[in-house]
Amino acid sequence: MPLPALGELPQLTALSLAWRRLVEVKPVLIAVNNTSLVCCWAHGDGWQQRVVTWPEGVCRDGVPLQREAVGELIADLIFDCDCPGAELVLCLPLEAASWCVVDGYGADGSPGLLPHALQSHDLPFDLAESYVTSSPVQEALAVVGVPRSLIQGWSEVAELADLPLRRVDWLLTTAQRALHQLTHTWDGDLAWLVEEEKSLRLLLFRQGVPEVDHALDALDPLARWREIRACVAEWQACAWTSSLGWWFTVPAEQVDAWLPLVDGAAGECCLNQPLPAWVQPSDHGAAGDGIDLLSPLQQMALLALHREER
């Protein structure tokens, strides 16, 4: 009976894997929604991506309902992608968090910390039941709250997958960071129309501060158009305004349909541009894996995380 090669000995294989986990630490970007999980990781000189769909009921509004199944899926995915030193960077969907922007706290708020004075403020979430993070935006403070049970659920998923949870972020604020990078040369006000999983919302920025986040209720296209223009008009009537630029985070084939919203006669313009290409479908993925399976908002959020974590 021939002796096994050194590389085939289970003890050496386990030792080699443990060593690689120590020396090959790398962030793996994970974005989830009700229907799928997106995984992006560094490979060679570039980044690769896989999109895995899951059955209904596995994850709902960012909550991992079947934690063992999700943990096993992520562990298998990381193994298939040969990322032994993976550290998870999780991006939660829109429904998973609430936020608000509070004026007058920008100078007092350190990134990630909630100033003591805000603890009695009227926030859109229960402080006792939420993990809260904050970041200064000019002279204001953006405050995001995520239910503790949701974070604890993903911590358990990471533990089941035997992977460290390096960071948790939120889809909207992460994509917002990419938006500001893409429009950094624009000096005027900014209107951001976002479509995500059949929901539509309008965000309005002045000097980089999000002053309005309005969920659109109307279903009829004409009624939506009127609701958006009315919201913009009411906002602009509150203070002096500069030129207004628009960014449409909607499916590419729908951008032209929204362009009539842009009032060129009033000096408004569309700022949309192609997103930088930074990731390729993995060779390990199925034939359907691809960037086209991601929502436009997910693409922007992952772009921001890639720039921050690379």
N, C-alpha and C positions, 0 to 999 in steps of 0.2 A: 504494500500500500504506500503510495508516494506521500511524502510529507507536504503539508500545505506551505505555500510561499508565505513569507513574512507578512506581506500585505493582505493575506487572506485570513490571518489569525484574528478572531473576534476581539481579543483584548487590544491589539494594535489598531484595529479598525475603529473601535470606540475611542481610544486615546487620540487618534488622528482627528476624528470628528470633534472631540472636545477641544483640541488645540486650535482647529480652524474656527470654532465658535468664539474663541478668545481673540485671535489675531485678525480675523476677517469680519469684524463688526461692520455692519452696513444697515442703513435705514431701508425698510421696505414700506412703501406707501400703500395704504389700504383705504379704499372708499367703498361704502356700502349704501344700499337702499333696499326697498322692499323686494326687488327682483334679482339683484346681482351683487357680486363683490368684484371690485377692480383691484388688481395687484400690480405694482410697478417697482422695479428694482434695478440697480446698476449692474451692467454686464459688459465687461471689457471696457471699451471707450464710450459706450452709450448706455441707454436704458431700455429695458424690455417691459412688456405689459401682457397680462392675461386678464380676461374677463370671464368670470364663472357665474352662470345663472343658478339660482336655487329655487326649490319649490315654494309655493305660497305658504306662508306661515312660519318660515324659518327665521325671518327677521321682519319686524314691523315698526316703522317710524324710528329706525335706529336701534330698537331693542332686540337683542339676540334671544329669541324665544326658545330655540333649540341649541343650547350652549354647547353641549357635547358634540353635536353634529357640526356646528360652526368651527369649534376648536379643532376637530379632526380634519375638516376641510382645509383650514389654514395651514395646519401642520403638514398635510400631504402636499399642498401647493408649494410651500417653502422647500420641502424635500425635492420635489420635481424640478424646481427652479435652481437647485444647488446653491442655496443661500444659508449655509450653516450658522453664520454670525448675524442672522436677521434680527433687527429690532423694529417692532411694529410702530408705524406712524399712522394713526387712525383718523379718518375724516368722516364725521357723522353727518347724516342728511339733514335737510332743512327742518323736518318735524321734530328732531331730537333736542332742540334748544330754543330758548327765547332770549331776546336781547333788548337793550334800550341804550340811548345815548343821553347822558346827563351833563348839562352845562355847568361850567364853573369848577370842575374837579380835575381838569387836565394837569395842572401844576402839582396837585397833591397825590396823584395816583401813579404808583410805580407799575410797570407792566406786570400783569398777572395777579396783582393784589387789589383787594377791595378796601378802599379807605373806610375807616371806622365811621366817619360821618354819614356814609351812604347806607349803613345798616338799618337806619330808620326811614329810608327813602321808599317811595312807592315804586317797587320794581315789579316786572311782569312774571315773577316766579317766587316761590317760597324759599327764602334764604336757608331755613332749617333743613329743607329737603333737597337742596341743590348744591352742586359744586359750582363755584363762581370764579370767573376770571375777568380781568379788566385790563384795558390798555388806553393810554392817553391818545386823544385825537385833537390836535391843536389845544384849545382851552376847554375841551370837553373830555368825557370819559365814556368809552364804549364798554358796556357791562354785559357779559354773556353768562347765562345760567343753564346748567344741564342737570337733570334729575340724578340724584345720588345712585338710585337703583340701576340706572342705565350704565353709568360708569362702572359700578360694581359688577354688572353683568359682563361687560367687555374685559374687565380685569380677570374674571373667572375664565372667560374664553381664552385669553392669552396664557393663563396658567395651564389650562387643559392642553393647549398647543405647545407648552413648554417653551414659550417665547416671551421676552421682555416687552412690555408695552411702553415704548419710549415717549410717546406724545399723543395727545388727543386734541383734535381741532374740529371746527365746525365749518360746514360747506360754504355758508354764505360769507362769513368774515374772511375765510381763506381765499375764496374767489375774489373778494373785494380787494385784497392785497395785490392780486394779479392785475385787477382792473386799474388800480392806481399806478402800477408800474407801466402798464400799456398806454396810459393816457397822461404820463408825467409831463409831457410838453404842453398840455392843454391848460390854460390859465383860467378859463371860465367855469361856470356852474356845470354840473354833470347830472344827466338823467340816465338811470340804469334800469332797463326793463328786463326782468328775469323770468324765464319759464322753466319750471322744474316739476316733473311728474304731474302734469296737467294743472298745476297751480301757476298763477301769474301774479307778480308783484312789481311795484314801481318804487325805486329808491332815488332820492334826490339829494345831491351833495353840493355844499357850498364851502369852498376853501378846504376840500378834503373831508369835511365833517358830514356824516349822513344825518340830515335833518328830517327826512320823511322816509318811512317804510310803510307803503300802502298796499295791502292785499286787494286785488281786483276781484269784484264779485260778479260783474256782468259776464254773461256767456256769449251774447251776440257781439260779433266783431265791431259793428258800428257803435254799440253801446259802450264797449270797452274803450274804443277810441275817444269817445266823448268823456268818459270817466277819467281817462288819463290826462286829457287836455285840461279838464276842469281842476284836477288835482295840481297840475303844474301852474295854472293861472292863479289859484288860491295861494300857493306857496310863494310865487313871485310877487304877489300883491303885498306880502308881509314886509318886504324889505327891498332895497335897491338890488337889482340883479345885473349881472354881466351876461355875456353871450352864453348860450346854452348848447352844450354838446350832448349827443345821445350815444349810448352803447346798448346794443340789443343782444342779450344773451339768450338767444332762441335758436332752434334748428336752422342751419345755414339756408335751407330752401325757403324759410319763412321771413328772412330779413327784408327782402324787397317788399313784402306785403305790409311791413310796419313802417316803411320809409315815409309814407304820407303824413305820419305823425310829426315829422321834422318840418318846422316852419322856417323855410329858407328866407322868406321875406323879412322875418324878424331877426335874422342873423344866426339862426340855429343851424347845426350841421351834424352829420353822422360821423362818429369817430371809429366805427368798426374797422378792424384790420385782421388779417389771418393770424392765428396764434402761432408762435414759433414751434417748429417740429422738434421734439426732443425724445420721443419714445417710439419704439417699434413693436409690433406684435411678436410674442415669443415663439420660438420654434417649437416649444413644448405644447403650445396651445392648440385648441381645436380650430378647424377651418373658419369658424365664425368669429373668432377673437379678432378685435380690431378697434381702432380709435373711434370708428363710426358708431360703436355700441355705447359709447359714453355720452351723457348729456353734455351740452355746451357748458353748463355750470360746473360739472365734474371736471371737464377738461381744463377750465380756468383754475379751479382749486388745486388740481394735481400739478399744474404748471407752477403755481406759487410754492407748493411744498417741495417740488423738485429743486427750484432755485434756492430755497432755504436749507435744504438737507444735503445737497450734492457736495 
